[in-house]
């Protein structure tokens, strides 16, 4: 996993977290999906979160969050 990509994501995540409203927006949900992806530790969690990210790829690209995903790492988690 490329540390630069993760660092950039965490900065964006912290900004959204500060401005979050009581009702989750689409952006909040997508950011939480990416956060779960980065926070997963066990092999099964990594694979499950990678599948979730892959299923959400269209939305992540639509909102500009796909740049926070290391595609090489994503592919390795799906194996």
Secondary structure by P-SEA (a helix, b strand, c coil): ccaaaaaaaaaaaaaaaaaccccccaaaaaaaaaaaaaacccaaaaaaaaaaaaaaaaaaaaaccccccaaaaaaaaac
